Amino acid sequence: MSTMFTSLRFPTLPMATGLVAALALTATTAAAEPRTYEIDPEHFSIGFLTEHVGYADLLGMFLEGSGEFVYDDQTRELHSARVEVAADSVFTNHDERDNHLRSNDFLDARRHATIVFEATGFEAHSDSEGTLEGELTLLGETRPVTLAVTLNKAETYPFGHEQYTLGLSARTTLARSDWGMSYGVDSGMVGDEVELIFELEAIRQ
């Protein structure tokens, strides 16, 4: 037994340093893994802007939305993402207009109750910015969309649930007529282009 132990040799300093570095890299790689993040419904703002008769842009919101995604914040890889928005939760602070937006002239919320976005890819441009590709299902039509995404903050929440949380902003502009929502476009009453605005906090599960 004593012969076995005396036959072992410790590596020289350069080799030891390399070994430690390799072990550290292995540990970091092992620690990197995709995690599920759930969007906090209390901190999920879904806004939109579109031109109204050329006088000003109308600002509206959807008040009910949910979603989750699987993401590795060390490698900045997105594995999946899905967001659902209740079409009848549209709000522009005007009851008659909101009811019109829920009708078949626009969202047709009775037949198409849920607006769905599913991610198909993500490219990180830096530690805080990236491009999100996905498919938006609206009025029964599914078409590709591209969003510019900004990571505002990634830390343990300072109060309340005190969980690790990502703070995100996302923007895209689409032509609603691509989904068959063409009411008011030819007459110039309502703009075809709609800017979508997302502000959210997502809690790691």
C-alpha atoms as an extended CHARMM CRD file, in Angstrom:
* protein
*
       205  EXT
         1         1  MET       CA              0.0000000000        0.0000000000        0.0000000000  PROA      1               0.0000000000
         2         2  SER       CA              2.7990000000        2.4310000000        0.8920000000  PROA      2               0.0000000000
         3         3  THR       CA              4.5000000000        1.6950000000       -2.4790000000  PROA      3               0.0000000000
         4         4  MET       CA              1.3050000000        2.6220000000       -4.3560000000  PROA      4               0.0000000000
         5         5  PHE       CA              1.0510000000        5.9930000000       -2.6390000000  PROA      5               0.0000000000
         6         6  THR       CA              4.7320000000        6.8800000000       -3.0780000000  PROA      6               0.0000000000
         7         7  SER       CA              4.4620000000        6.2130000000       -6.8140000000  PROA      7               0.0000000000
         8         8  LEU       CA              1.9680000000        9.1380000000       -7.2760000000  PROA      8               0.0000000000
         9         9  ARG       CA              3.4240000000       12.4630000000       -8.4660000000  PROA      9               0.0000000000
        10        10  PHE       CA              1.8080000000       15.9150000000       -8.2260000000  PROA      10              0.0000000000
        11        11  PRO       CA              1.8580000000       17.9080000000      -11.4950000000  PROA      11              0.0000000000
        12        12  THR       CA              4.2430000000       20.8130000000      -11.8860000000  PROA      12              0.0000000000
        13        13  LEU       CA              2.7760000000       24.3050000000      -11.4120000000  PROA      13              0.0000000000
        14        14  PRO       CA              1.9350000000       24.9850000000      -15.0950000000  PROA      14              0.0000000000
        15        15  MET       CA              0.1540000000       21.6420000000      -15.3790000000  PROA      15              0.0000000000
        16        16  ALA       CA             -1.6870000000       22.2460000000      -12.1280000000  PROA      16              0.0000000000
        17        17  THR       CA             -2.8120000000       25.6450000000      -13.3460000000  PROA      17              0.0000000000
        18        18  GLY       CA             -4.0550000000       24.0980000000      -16.5790000000  PROA      18              0.0000000000
        19        19  LEU       CA             -5.8680000000       21.3740000000      -14.6730000000  PROA      19              0.0000000000
        20        20  VAL       CA             -7.6120000000       23.9020000000      -12.4390000000  PROA      20              0.0000000000
        21        21  ALA       CA             -8.6340000000       25.9590000000      -15.4700000000  PROA      21              0.0000000000
        22        22  ALA       CA             -9.9870000000       22.8610000000      -17.2100000000  PROA      22              0.0000000000
        23        23  LEU       CA            -11.9400000000       21.8490000000      -14.1330000000  PROA      23              0.0000000000
        24        24  ALA       CA            -13.3290000000       25.3620000000      -13.7800000000  PROA      24              0.0000000000
        25        25  LEU       CA            -14.4140000000       25.3570000000      -17.4270000000  PROA      25              0.0000000000
        26        26  THR       CA            -16.0330000000       21.9610000000      -17.0010000000  PROA      26              0.0000000000
        27        27  ALA       CA            -17.8750000000       23.1550000000      -13.9080000000  PROA      27              0.0000000000
        28        28  THR       CA            -19.1050000000       26.2700000000      -15.7230000000  PROA      28              0.0000000000
        29        29  THR       CA            -20.2810000000       24.2220000000      -18.6990000000  PROA      29              0.0000000000
        30        30  ALA       CA            -22.0620000000       21.7920000000      -16.4160000000  PROA      30              0.0000000000
        31        31  ALA       CA            -23.7640000000       24.6470000000      -14.5790000000  PROA      31              0.0000000000
        32        32  ALA       CA            -25.0900000000       26.1620000000      -17.8150000000  PROA      32              0.0000000000
        33        33  GLU       CA            -28.4940000000       24.6790000000      -18.5230000000  PROA      33              0.0000000000
        34        34  PRO       CA            -31.8300000000       25.8060000000      -19.9200000000  PROA      34              0.0000000000
        35        35  ARG       CA            -34.4010000000       26.8780000000      -17.3470000000  PROA      35              0.0000000000
        36        36  THR       CA            -38.0990000000       27.6070000000      -17.6020000000  PROA      36              0.0000000000
        37        37  TYR       CA            -39.1570000000       31.2200000000      -17.0910000000  PROA      37              0.0000000000
        38        38  GLU       CA            -42.7770000000       32.1260000000      -16.4820000000  PROA      38              0.0000000000
        39        39  ILE       CA            -43.9930000000       35.6050000000      -17.3930000000  PROA      39              0.0000000000
        40        40  ASP       CA            -45.3640000000       37.3640000000      -14.3250000000  PROA      40              0.0000000000
        41        41  PRO       CA            -48.9330000000       38.3790000000      -15.3080000000  PROA      41              0.0000000000
        42        42  GLU       CA            -48.7730000000       41.2990000000      -12.8790000000  PROA      42              0.0000000000
        43        43  HSD       CA            -45.7860000000       42.6890000000      -14.7840000000  PROA      43              0.0000000000
        44        44  PHE       CA            -46.7460000000       41.9690000000      -18.3880000000  PROA      44              0.0000000000
        45        45  SER       CA            -47.6780000000       45.0140000000      -20.4840000000  PROA      45              0.0000000000
        46        46  ILE       CA            -48.8530000000       44.4500000000      -24.0740000000  PROA      46              0.0000000000
        47        47  GLY       CA            -49.3470000000       47.6720000000      -25.9980000000  PROA      47              0.0000000000
        48        48  PHE       CA            -50.0080000000       48.6840000000      -29.5870000000  PROA      48              0.0000000000
        49        49  LEU       CA            -49.8780000000       51.8600000000      -31.6760000000  PROA      49              0.0000000000
        50        50  THR       CA            -51.6420000000       52.4930000000      -34.9750000000  PROA      50              0.0000000000
        51        51  GLU       CA            -52.5970000000       55.5520000000      -36.9880000000  PROA      51              0.0000000000
        52        52  HSD       CA            -56.1290000000       56.9250000000      -36.5720000000  PROA      52              0.0000000000
        53        53  VAL       CA            -57.4190000000       58.9240000000      -39.5890000000  PROA      53              0.0000000000
        54        54  GLY       CA            -53.9630000000       60.4840000000      -39.9100000000  PROA      54              0.0000000000
        55        55  TYR       CA            -54.4850000000       62.7840000000      -36.9150000000  PROA      55              0.0000000000
        56        56  ALA       CA            -52.6360000000       60.8230000000      -34.2470000000  PROA      56              0.0000000000
        57        57  ASP       CA            -51.6050000000       57.3380000000      -33.3000000000  PROA      57              0.0000000000
        58        58  LEU       CA            -54.0540000000       55.3970000000      -31.1830000000  PROA      58              0.0000000000
        59        59  LEU       CA            -52.4540000000       53.7650000000      -28.1430000000  PROA      59              0.0000000000
        60        60  GLY       CA            -54.1230000000       50.6170000000      -26.8620000000  PROA      60              0.0000000000
        61        61  MET       CA            -53.3950000000       47.5890000000      -24.7110000000  PROA      61              0.0000000000
        62        62  PHE       CA            -54.3050000000       43.9700000000      -24.1730000000  PROA      62              0.0000000000
        63        63  LEU       CA            -54.9900000000       43.4830000000      -20.4730000000  PROA      63              0.0000000000
        64        64  GLU       CA            -54.7130000000       39.6810000000      -20.2950000000  PROA      64              0.0000000000
        65        65  GLY       CA            -51.6670000000       37.7280000000      -21.4210000000  PROA      65              0.0000000000
        66        66  SER       CA            -49.5540000000       34.8090000000      -20.2710000000  PROA      66              0.0000000000
        67        67  GLY       CA            -46.5140000000       32.9070000000      -21.3960000000  PROA      67              0.0000000000
        68        68  GLU       CA            -43.3370000000       31.0550000000      -20.6150000000  PROA      68              0.0000000000
        69        69  PHE       CA            -40.0440000000       30.2300000000      -22.2770000000  PROA      69              0.0000000000
        70        70  VAL       CA            -37.0840000000       27.9100000000      -21.8360000000  PROA      70              0.0000000000
        71        71  TYR       CA            -33.7930000000       29.8080000000      -21.8670000000  PROA      71              0.0000000000
        72        72  ASP       CA            -30.1530000000       29.3740000000      -20.8800000000  PROA      72              0.0000000000
        73        73  ASP       CA            -28.9730000000       32.7890000000      -19.7040000000  PROA      73              0.0000000000
        74        74  GLN       CA            -25.3180000000       31.7160000000      -19.6780000000  PROA      74              0.0000000000
        75        75  THR       CA            -25.1870000000       30.5980000000      -23.2970000000  PROA      75              0.0000000000
        76        76  ARG       CA            -28.0140000000       32.9990000000      -24.3240000000  PROA      76              0.0000000000
        77        77  GLU       CA            -29.8230000000       30.1550000000      -26.0820000000  PROA      77              0.0000000000
        78        78  LEU       CA            -33.6100000000       30.1250000000      -26.3240000000  PROA      78              0.0000000000
        79        79  HSD       CA            -35.0810000000       26.6250000000      -26.5720000000  PROA      79              0.0000000000
        80        80  SER       CA            -38.7840000000       27.4740000000      -26.7950000000  PROA      80              0.0000000000
        81        81  ALA       CA            -41.2670000000       30.2560000000      -26.0660000000  PROA      81              0.0000000000
        82        82  ARG       CA            -45.0290000000       30.6570000000      -26.2090000000  PROA      82              0.0000000000
        83        83  VAL       CA            -47.2030000000       33.6710000000      -25.3900000000  PROA      83              0.0000000000
        84        84  GLU       CA            -51.0020000000       33.7660000000      -25.3790000000  PROA      84              0.0000000000
        85        85  VAL       CA            -53.0900000000       36.9530000000      -25.3730000000  PROA      85              0.0000000000
        86        86  ALA       CA            -56.8550000000       37.1700000000      -24.7950000000  PROA      86              0.0000000000
        87        87  ALA       CA            -58.2950000000       38.9890000000      -27.8200000000  PROA      87              0.0000000000
        88        88  ASP       CA            -61.3020000000       40.2980000000      -25.9070000000  PROA      88              0.0000000000
        89        89  SER       CA            -59.0370000000       41.9950000000      -23.3480000000  PROA      89              0.0000000000
        90        90  VAL       CA            -58.2730000000       44.7950000000      -25.8310000000  PROA      90              0.0000000000
        91        91  PHE       CA            -58.5190000000       48.2150000000      -24.1750000000  PROA      91              0.0000000000
        92        92  THR       CA            -58.3060000000       51.7360000000      -25.6210000000  PROA      92              0.0000000000
        93        93  ASN       CA            -60.2200000000       53.5950000000      -22.8840000000  PROA      93              0.0000000000
        94        94  HSD       CA            -63.3440000000       53.9170000000      -25.0580000000  PROA      94              0.0000000000
        95        95  ASP       CA            -66.0850000000       51.2940000000      -24.6700000000  PROA      95              0.0000000000
        96        96  GLU       CA            -67.6720000000       51.7000000000      -28.1120000000  PROA      96              0.0000000000
        97        97  ARG       CA            -64.3050000000       51.5110000000      -29.8500000000  PROA      97              0.0000000000
        98        98  ASP       CA            -63.2250000000       48.5190000000      -27.7720000000  PROA      98              0.0000000000
        99        99  ASN       CA            -66.4000000000       46.6470000000      -28.7150000000  PROA      99              0.0000000000
       100       100  HSD       CA            -65.7220000000       47.4590000000      -32.3790000000  PROA      100             0.0000000000
       101       101  LEU       CA            -62.1740000000       46.1270000000      -32.0540000000  PROA      101             0.0000000000
       102       102  ARG       CA            -63.5920000000       42.8650000000      -30.6420000000  PROA      102             0.0000000000
       103       103  SER       CA            -65.9750000000       42.5000000000      -33.6110000000  PROA      103             0.0000000000
       104       104  ASN       CA            -65.2910000000       40.6890000000      -36.8700000000  PROA      104             0.0000000000
       105       105  ASP       CA            -64.0860000000       43.9590000000      -38.4320000000  PROA      105             0.0000000000
       106       106  PHE       CA            -60.9290000000       43.5650000000      -36.3770000000  PROA      106             0.0000000000
       107       107  LEU       CA            -60.0590000000       40.8500000000      -33.8180000000  PROA      107             0.0000000000
       108       108  ASP       CA            -63.2210000000       38.7240000000      -34.1760000000  PROA      108             0.0000000000
       109       109  ALA       CA            -62.7150000000       37.7580000000      -30.5340000000  PROA      109             0.0000000000
       110       110  ARG       CA            -65.7600000000       35.4780000000      -30.3860000000  PROA      110             0.0000000000
       111       111  ARG       CA            -64.3880000000       33.0910000000      -33.0320000000  PROA      111             0.0000000000
       112       112  HSD       CA            -60.6790000000       33.6810000000      -32.3660000000  PROA      112             0.0000000000
       113       113  ALA       CA            -60.4090000000       34.1170000000      -28.6280000000  PROA      113             0.0000000000
       114       114  THR       CA            -56.6460000000       33.7210000000      -28.3240000000  PROA      114             0.0000000000
       115       115  ILE       CA            -53.7510000000       35.4000000000      -30.1110000000  PROA      115             0.0000000000
       116       116  VAL       CA            -50.6860000000       33.1290000000      -29.9880000000  PROA      116             0.0000000000
       117       117  PHE       CA            -46.9880000000       33.7530000000      -30.5220000000  PROA      117             0.0000000000
       118       118  GLU       CA            -44.5380000000       30.8330000000      -30.7130000000  PROA      118             0.0000000000
       119       119  ALA       CA            -40.7950000000       31.3400000000      -31.0770000000  PROA      119             0.0000000000
       120       120  THR       CA            -38.8990000000       29.6360000000      -33.8660000000  PROA      120             0.0000000000
       121       121  GLY       CA            -35.4220000000       31.0600000000      -33.2370000000  PROA      121             0.0000000000
       122       122  PHE       CA            -33.3300000000       33.5750000000      -31.3570000000  PROA      122             0.0000000000
       123       123  GLU       CA            -30.0420000000       35.2880000000      -32.1980000000  PROA      123             0.0000000000
       124       124  ALA       CA            -28.1570000000       37.1270000000      -29.4560000000  PROA      124             0.0000000000
       125       125  HSD       CA            -26.2850000000       40.1920000000      -30.7280000000  PROA      125             0.0000000000
       126       126  SER       CA            -24.7790000000       41.0990000000      -27.3580000000  PROA      126             0.0000000000
       127       127  ASP       CA            -25.2880000000       40.4100000000      -23.6620000000  PROA      127             0.0000000000
       128       128  SER       CA            -28.4100000000       42.5690000000      -23.6950000000  PROA      128             0.0000000000
       129       129  GLU       CA            -29.8400000000       42.5980000000      -27.2360000000  PROA      129             0.0000000000
       130       130  GLY       CA            -31.0690000000       40.0440000000      -29.7150000000  PROA      130             0.0000000000
       131       131  THR       CA            -33.5330000000       39.1890000000      -32.4690000000  PROA      131             0.0000000000
       132       132  LEU       CA            -36.4470000000       36.8560000000      -31.8190000000  PROA      132             0.0000000000
       133       133  GLU       CA            -38.0960000000       35.0270000000      -34.7030000000  PROA      133             0.0000000000
       134       134  GLY       CA            -41.4990000000       33.4470000000      -34.3350000000  PROA      134             0.0000000000
       135       135  GLU       CA            -44.9660000000       32.8140000000      -35.6870000000  PROA      135             0.0000000000
       136       136  LEU       CA            -48.0060000000       34.8770000000      -34.7910000000  PROA      136             0.0000000000
       137       137  THR       CA            -51.4470000000       33.3050000000      -35.0350000000  PROA      137             0.0000000000
       138       138  LEU       CA            -54.1890000000       35.9100000000      -35.4000000000  PROA      138             0.0000000000
       139       139  LEU       CA            -57.6710000000       35.4760000000      -36.8910000000  PROA      139             0.0000000000
       140       140  GLY       CA            -56.7930000000       31.8560000000      -37.6310000000  PROA      140             0.0000000000
       141       141  GLU       CA            -53.8280000000       32.8530000000      -39.8160000000  PROA      141             0.0000000000
       142       142  THR       CA            -50.2220000000       32.0430000000      -38.8280000000  PROA      142             0.0000000000
       143       143  ARG       CA            -47.4330000000       34.1990000000      -40.2190000000  PROA      143             0.0000000000
       144       144  PRO       CA            -43.7900000000       34.9130000000      -39.3170000000  PROA      144             0.0000000000
       145       145  VAL       CA            -42.8000000000       37.9190000000      -37.2280000000  PROA      145             0.0000000000
       146       146  THR       CA            -39.4730000000       39.3030000000      -36.0230000000  PROA      146             0.0000000000
       147       147  LEU       CA            -39.0190000000       41.1280000000      -32.7100000000  PROA      147             0.0000000000
       148       148  ALA       CA            -36.1420000000       43.2050000000      -31.3850000000  PROA      148             0.0000000000
       149       149  VAL       CA            -35.5270000000       42.1060000000      -27.7790000000  PROA      149             0.0000000000
       150       150  THR       CA            -33.6470000000       43.9090000000      -25.0100000000  PROA      150             0.0000000000
       151       151  LEU       CA            -32.6370000000       42.3250000000      -21.7120000000  PROA      151             0.0000000000
       152       152  ASN       CA            -32.9290000000       45.1350000000      -19.1710000000  PROA      152             0.0000000000
       153       153  LYS       CA            -32.0000000000       43.2640000000      -16.0090000000  PROA      153             0.0000000000
       154       154  ALA       CA            -31.2580000000       39.7430000000      -14.7780000000  PROA      154             0.0000000000
       155       155  GLU       CA            -31.0640000000       39.5060000000      -10.9970000000  PROA      155             0.0000000000
       156       156  THR       CA            -32.7570000000       38.1290000000       -7.9120000000  PROA      156             0.0000000000
       157       157  TYR       CA            -35.8980000000       40.1870000000       -7.2800000000  PROA      157             0.0000000000
       158       158  PRO       CA            -35.2980000000       42.6290000000       -4.3980000000  PROA      158             0.0000000000
       159       159  PHE       CA            -38.6510000000       42.0370000000       -2.6670000000  PROA      159             0.0000000000
       160       160  GLY       CA            -41.8510000000       40.0030000000       -2.9270000000  PROA      160             0.0000000000
       161       161  HSD       CA            -41.1640000000       36.6010000000       -4.5010000000  PROA      161             0.0000000000
       162       162  GLU       CA            -37.3490000000       37.1530000000       -4.3360000000  PROA      162             0.0000000000
       163       163  GLN       CA            -36.7490000000       34.8210000000       -7.2950000000  PROA      163             0.0000000000
       164       164  TYR       CA            -34.2490000000       35.1990000000      -10.1310000000  PROA      164             0.0000000000
       165       165  THR       CA            -36.0110000000       37.3630000000      -12.7040000000  PROA      165             0.0000000000
       166       166  LEU       CA            -35.3880000000       38.6050000000      -16.2400000000  PROA      166             0.0000000000
       167       167  GLY       CA            -36.6860000000       42.0420000000      -17.2350000000  PROA      167             0.0000000000
       168       168  LEU       CA            -37.3440000000       42.2160000000      -20.9880000000  PROA      168             0.0000000000
       169       169  SER       CA            -38.5600000000       44.6590000000      -23.6270000000  PROA      169             0.0000000000
       170       170  ALA       CA            -39.6020000000       43.6370000000      -27.1490000000  PROA      170             0.0000000000
       171       171  ARG       CA            -40.7930000000       45.5620000000      -30.2020000000  PROA      171             0.0000000000
       172       172  THR       CA            -42.0770000000       44.7160000000      -33.6520000000  PROA      172             0.0000000000
       173       173  THR       CA            -44.1380000000       46.3590000000      -36.3950000000  PROA      173             0.0000000000
       174       174  LEU       CA            -46.5240000000       44.3740000000      -38.5680000000  PROA      174             0.0000000000
       175       175  ALA       CA            -49.1200000000       44.9460000000      -41.2810000000  PROA      175             0.0000000000
       176       176  ARG       CA            -52.4360000000       43.7410000000      -39.8600000000  PROA      176             0.0000000000
       177       177  SER       CA            -53.7980000000       43.2010000000      -43.3740000000  PROA      177             0.0000000000
       178       178  ASP       CA            -51.3270000000       40.3090000000      -43.7190000000  PROA      178             0.0000000000
       179       179  TRP       CA            -53.6130000000       38.4560000000      -41.2940000000  PROA      179             0.0000000000
       180       180  GLY       CA            -56.7760000000       39.5100000000      -43.1590000000  PROA      180             0.0000000000
       181       181  MET       CA            -57.5920000000       42.4510000000      -40.8520000000  PROA      181             0.0000000000
       182       182  SER       CA            -58.1160000000       45.0820000000      -43.5440000000  PROA      182             0.0000000000
       183       183  TYR       CA            -60.9640000000       47.1830000000      -42.1340000000  PROA      183             0.0000000000
       184       184  GLY       CA            -60.3270000000       50.9140000000      -42.6290000000  PROA      184             0.0000000000
       185       185  VAL       CA            -57.0530000000       50.4430000000      -44.5430000000  PROA      185             0.0000000000
       186       186  ASP       CA            -58.1970000000       51.5060000000      -48.0380000000  PROA      186             0.0000000000
       187       187  SER       CA            -60.1920000000       54.4710000000      -46.6920000000  PROA      187             0.0000000000
       188       188  GLY       CA            -57.2940000000       55.6760000000      -44.5410000000  PROA      188             0.0000000000
       189       189  MET       CA            -59.4470000000       55.5450000000      -41.4270000000  PROA      189             0.0000000000
       190       190  VAL       CA            -57.1840000000       53.1090000000      -39.5440000000  PROA      190             0.0000000000
       191       191  GLY       CA            -53.5250000000       52.4690000000      -40.2490000000  PROA      191             0.0000000000
       192       192  ASP       CA            -52.3760000000       49.1360000000      -41.5970000000  PROA      192             0.0000000000
       193       193  GLU       CA            -49.0870000000       49.2020000000      -39.6660000000  PROA      193             0.0000000000
       194       194  VAL       CA            -49.3140000000       48.3020000000      -36.0020000000  PROA      194             0.0000000000
       195       195  GLU       CA            -46.4160000000       48.6830000000      -33.6080000000  PROA      195             0.0000000000
       196       196  LEU       CA            -46.4860000000       46.0710000000      -30.8500000000  PROA      196             0.0000000000
       197       197  ILE       CA            -44.8440000000       46.8620000000      -27.5180000000  PROA      197             0.0000000000
       198       198  PHE       CA            -44.0360000000       44.2440000000      -24.8740000000  PROA      198             0.0000000000
       199       199  GLU       CA            -42.6590000000       44.9540000000      -21.4050000000  PROA      199             0.0000000000
       200       200  LEU       CA            -42.3570000000       42.0090000000      -19.0430000000  PROA      200             0.0000000000
       201       201  GLU       CA            -40.7610000000       40.3520000000      -16.0760000000  PROA      201             0.0000000000
       202       202  ALA       CA            -40.1450000000       36.5980000000      -16.2550000000  PROA      202             0.0000000000
       203       203  ILE       CA            -39.4900000000       34.5260000000      -13.1310000000  PROA      203             0.0000000000
       204       204  ARG       CA            -37.1660000000       31.5120000000      -13.2230000000  PROA      204             0.0000000000
       205       205  GLN       CA            -38.9740000000       28.3670000000      -12.0890000000  PROA      205             0.0000000000
